[in-house]
Amino acid sequence: MYEIVIGADLGSDWSGWFEGFDVESRTTTVLRGRVADQAALHGVLVRLRDLAVPIIDVRRLGDGPSDPGSEGGNVDENG
């Protein structure tokens, strides 16, 4: 499961465009959902790039007992 935070208020009506992701909107928007593989994750990131919205954070969340931690690594825009 991944959590992606973007610096734009998209609104929940965008959830259909980000298939499989819940969209929680405040000042920023948080997308949470599962992807089949890394290619699918990159597809979501490409959609965000095409919208020209700033990506603040990408985080892998724990999937259950097989993941020892509740979080994976973070990716920031600087690499």
C-alpha positions in Angstrom: 0.0 0.0 0.0 1.3 3.5 -0.8 0.5 6.9 0.4 1.2 9.9 -1.9 0.9 13.5 -0.7 0.6 16.2 -3.3 0.6 20.0 -2.9 -2.9 20.6 -4.4 -6.5 20.2 -3.4 -7.9 17.8 -5.9 -11.1 16.8 -4.2 -12.5 13.3 -3.8 -14.1 13.3 -7.3 -10.6 12.5 -8.7 -10.6 9.0 -7.0 -11.9 7.4 -10.2 -8.9 8.8 -12.2 -6.5 7.3 -9.6 -7.9 3.8 -9.8 -7.6 1.8 -6.5 -6.6 4.9 -4.5 -8.7 6.7 -1.8 -8.4 10.5 -2.2 -8.5 12.6 1.0 -8.4 16.3 0.3 -7.5 19.1 2.7 -5.0 21.8 1.9 -3.0 19.0 0.3 -4.3 15.8 -1.1 -3.4 12.4 0.2 -3.8 9.4 -2.1 -3.8 6.0 -0.4 -4.0 2.6 -2.2 -2.5 -0.5 -3.5 -0.7 -1.0 -6.7 0.0 -4.3 -8.6 3.7 -3.5 -9.1 6.2 -0.8 -9.5 5.1 -0.1 -13.1 1.6 0.7 -11.8 3.0 3.0 -9.1 5.0 4.8 -11.8 1.7 5.1 -13.8 0.1 7.0 -10.9 3.1 9.2 -10.6 3.0 10.0 -14.3 -0.6 11.1 -14.0 0.4 13.4 -11.2 3.2 14.8 -13.3 0.7 15.4 -16.2 -1.5 17.4 -13.8 1.6 19.5 -12.9 1.0 19.2 -9.2 3.9 19.1 -6.8 4.5 15.7 -5.2 5.4 16.3 -1.5 5.9 12.7 -0.3 5.6 9.1 -1.5 5.6 6.5 1.3 5.2 2.7 1.3 2.9 1.7 4.1 3.0 -1.8 5.8 0.9 -4.5 4.2 0.6 -6.6 7.2 2.6 -9.1 9.3 5.1 -9.8 6.5 6.3 -6.1 6.7 8.2 -5.5 10.0 7.6 -1.8 9.9 4.6 0.3 9.2 6.5 2.5 6.7 9.0 2.0 3.9 11.4 4.5 2.5 10.3 8.0 1.6 11.1 9.5 -1.8 11.5 13.2 -1.9 11.8 15.4 -5.0 15.5 15.8 -4.5 16.3 12.2 -5.1 
